[in-house]
Amino acid sequence: MLVLCLAVGLLRQDQVQSVFGTEKGVQLPILMYHSILKDSARQGKYVISPAVLAADLDALQQRGYETVTVSDLLAYVQDGAPLPEKPVMITFDDGYYNNYVYAYPLLQQRGMRAVVSIIGSQTALYTQEGTENAYWSHLRLDRLQEMQDVFEVQNHSWNLHEYGERRGCLRMRGEAEASYESLLREDTEQTQQLIIEAGLPAPQCYTYPFGACSEESERILQDMGFLCTLGCEERVNLVTRDAGCLYEMGRFNRAAGESTESYLSRALGE
């Protein structure tokens, strides 16, 4: 049964604020970006301009936020490593080539890091073809290797990022449980192998296509060894020493048409 992607131990916003900076946990906003294009005609719910991204990044730094990755969260939860006083995670879904063209240099210039979650079949396709076009190409493996100083690569499925009879990685109505589990495992593992064979660190986080998750998908992915999952519900997360807090994490989508001030006020819980 489809469930809302609610983090373990989810608290109301006022409760989250009350424990910020204490031993009980750290407040973590996660920003969600997709495609970055200069063409104003293409901008919308999942496409923004490089200028908007630059303004967002500058505003984060002016507010004193420091970027973290999934690895940083795992170090905090598992090993007791510290997090910045004001951490923020910046994520890019789908793995578009324009992330390399525009987001990579903007982040690099500011000494900021981010997470990119790739659709494995698309990265494999464009790696094979050698095609690069800011409007529609996805990142090739050599670009992912080049961007390791900024981008941490995570798993966004092999070929389940589509609408149809199946919504993302969810089980279809009438589909046998065993068949579904086999499909999800095989699809996910294909992207894992693609990334590992390219010499990149094995993803420890699964980013749900469309944010659609279920109790079944969570059980399977956790059994596969994933230590973090990212959804699309818009809420600030509370990161504690409990490993369960890293599953079904909330994120704030960045669309065009909203000011940096308005977007960050929502996403940062200001």
C-alpha positions in Angstrom: 0.0 0.0 0.0 1.3 3.4 -1.0 2.3 5.5 2.1 3.4 9.0 2.5 7.1 9.4 2.7 7.3 10.3 6.4 10.7 10.1 8.2 11.0 8.0 11.3 10.4 10.1 14.3 8.9 13.0 12.4 8.2 16.1 14.5 6.2 19.2 14.0 8.1 22.2 12.8 8.0 23.9 16.2 9.3 20.7 17.9 12.1 20.5 15.3 13.1 24.0 16.1 13.2 23.4 19.8 15.9 20.7 19.5 18.0 22.3 16.8 21.6 22.3 17.8 21.2 20.0 20.8 22.2 16.4 21.3 18.7 15.4 20.3 19.3 16.2 16.6 20.1 18.6 13.9 17.6 20.3 11.6 18.4 19.5 7.9 16.6 21.2 5.0 17.1 19.4 1.6 16.8 21.4 -1.6 15.7 19.6 -4.8 16.8 20.8 -8.2 16.4 19.1 -11.6 17.3 20.8 -14.9 19.2 24.1 -15.3 18.7 26.0 -18.6 19.2 29.6 -19.8 16.2 29.3 -22.1 13.3 31.1 -20.4 10.8 29.3 -22.6 11.8 26.0 -21.0 11.7 27.1 -17.4 8.9 25.8 -15.1 8.3 23.3 -12.3 11.4 21.3 -12.9 13.6 23.8 -14.8 15.3 26.9 -13.5 17.9 29.3 -14.9 21.6 29.3 -13.9 21.0 32.8 -12.5 18.3 31.6 -10.1 20.6 28.8 -8.9 23.5 31.2 -8.4 21.2 33.5 -6.4 20.0 30.5 -4.2 23.6 29.4 -3.5 24.7 32.9 -2.6 21.8 33.4 -0.3 22.5 30.1 1.5 26.1 31.1 2.1 25.0 34.6 3.3 22.8 32.9 5.8 25.7 30.8 7.1 24.6 27.4 5.6 27.2 24.8 4.8 26.5 21.9 2.3 26.6 18.3 3.3 26.2 15.0 1.4 24.8 11.6 2.3 28.2 10.5 3.4 28.3 13.3 5.9 25.0 12.3 7.3 26.1 8.7 7.7 29.3 9.8 9.4 27.2 11.8 11.9 24.7 9.0 12.5 27.1 6.0 12.6 30.4 7.5 13.8 29.4 10.5 15.8 31.2 12.9 13.4 30.0 16.5 13.7 27.8 18.3 11.2 28.0 22.0 10.5 26.0 24.3 12.7 23.7 25.1 9.8 23.8 22.1 7.4 21.9 22.0 4.1 21.8 19.3 1.4 21.5 20.3 -2.2 20.2 17.5 -4.5 19.9 17.2 -8.3 17.5 14.6 -9.6 17.7 12.6 -12.9 21.3 13.5 -13.9 20.9 16.0 -16.7 24.0 17.0 -18.6 23.1 20.7 -18.0 24.0 20.0 -14.3 27.6 19.7 -15.5 27.3 22.8 -17.8 25.8 25.2 -15.2 25.5 23.7 -11.7 28.9 22.2 -11.5 30.9 25.4 -12.0 28.6 27.5 -9.8 29.0 25.0 -6.9 32.7 24.6 -7.5 33.3 28.3 -7.4 31.7 28.6 -4.0 33.3 25.5 -2.5 29.9 23.8 -2.1 28.9 20.1 -2.6 25.8 18.5 -3.8 24.2 15.1 -4.5 23.2 14.0 -8.0 20.9 11.0 -8.4 21.1 9.4 -11.8 18.8 7.3 -13.9 21.1 4.5 -14.8 19.7 3.6 -18.2 20.0 7.3 -19.4 23.6 7.6 -18.2 24.5 4.3 -19.9 22.8 5.5 -23.1 24.5 8.8 -23.4 27.8 7.3 -22.3 27.6 4.8 -25.2 26.5 7.5 -27.7 28.9 10.1 -26.5 26.1 12.7 -26.9 26.1 16.0 -24.9 23.3 18.5 -25.3 22.2 20.8 -22.5 18.5 20.5 -23.5 18.0 16.8 -23.3 21.2 14.8 -22.7 22.0 13.0 -19.4 25.4 12.9 -17.7 27.9 10.4 -19.1 30.1 8.4 -16.8 33.2 10.4 -17.6 31.4 13.6 -16.5 30.4 11.9 -13.2 34.0 10.9 -12.7 35.1 14.5 -13.4 32.7 16.1 -11.0 33.5 14.0 -7.9 35.0 17.0 -6.2 31.5 18.5 -6.0 28.9 15.8 -6.7 28.2 12.7 -4.8 26.4 10.2 -7.1 23.3 8.3 -5.8 20.8 5.8 -7.3 17.6 7.0 -9.0 16.6 3.7 -10.5 17.7 2.1 -13.8 14.6 2.4 -15.8 11.7 3.1 -13.4 11.5 6.9 -13.7 8.4 6.9 -15.9 4.6 7.2 -15.6 2.5 4.3 -17.0 1.0 1.3 -15.5 3.6 1.5 -12.8 4.2 4.8 -10.9 8.0 5.0 -10.4 9.2 2.0 -8.5 5.9 1.0 -6.9 4.2 -2.4 -7.3 1.5 -2.4 -9.9 -2.1 -3.5 -9.1 -2.3 -7.3 -9.4 1.5 -7.8 -9.6 2.8 -10.7 -7.6 4.9 -9.7 -4.6 7.8 -12.0 -5.5 7.8 -10.6 -9.1 7.8 -7.1 -7.9 10.6 -7.6 -5.4 12.7 -9.3 -8.1 12.1 -6.4 -10.6 13.0 -3.7 -8.0 16.1 -5.5 -6.9 17.3 -6.1 -10.5 16.6 -2.6 -11.6 18.3 -1.0 -8.7 21.3 -3.3 -8.9 21.9 -2.4 -12.5 22.5 1.3 -11.6 24.6 0.2 -8.6 26.8 -1.8 -10.9 27.1 0.9 -13.5 28.3 3.4 -11.0 30.7 1.0 -9.2 32.2 -0.3 -12.4 33.0 3.3 -13.4 35.2 3.5 -10.2 32.7 5.7 -8.3 31.7 5.0 -4.7 28.8 2.6 -4.3 25.6 4.6 -3.8 24.2 4.3 -0.2 21.1 6.3 -1.0 18.1 5.6 -3.2 16.2 8.6 -4.5 12.6 7.6 -5.3 11.3 8.4 -8.8 8.5 10.9 -8.3 9.0 10.5 -4.6 6.6 7.5 -4.8 7.4 5.0 -2.0 5.7 2.2 -0.1 6.3 0.0 2.9 7.4 -2.7 0.4 9.9 -0.6 -1.4 11.4 0.6 1.8 11.8 -3.0 3.1 13.4 -4.2 -0.1 15.8 -1.2 -0.4 16.9 -1.4 3.2 17.4 -5.2 2.8 19.6 -4.4 -0.2 21.8 -2.3 2.1 20.7 1.3 1.3 21.2 3.5 4.4 19.2 6.5 3.1 16.2 7.2 0.9 15.0 10.5 -0.5 11.4 11.4 -1.1 9.6 14.5 -2.4 7.4 15.5 0.6 8.2 19.1 1.4 9.3 19.2 5.0 12.5 19.8 7.0 14.2 16.7 8.4 15.5 16.0 11.9 18.8 14.1 11.8 19.5 12.2 15.0 21.9 9.4 16.0 19.1 7.0 15.1 19.8 5.5 11.6 16.1 5.4 10.9 16.0 9.1 10.5 17.8 8.9 7.1 14.9 7.0 5.4 12.2 8.7 3.4 13.7 12.2 3.9 11.7 15.3 2.8 12.9 17.7 0.2 11.7 21.1 -1.3 11.4 21.2 -5.0 12.8 24.3 -6.7 10.6 25.6 -9.5 10.9 28.7 -11.6 8.8 31.8 -10.9 9.5 31.9 -7.1 12.0 34.4 -5.6 15.0 33.1 -3.8 13.8 34.7 -0.6 10.5 33.0 -0.8 11.8 29.6 -1.7 14.5 29.6 0.9 12.2 30.9 3.6 10.0 27.8 3.0 12.8 25.3 2.6 14.9 26.5 5.5 11.9 26.7 7.9 12.4 30.4 8.5 
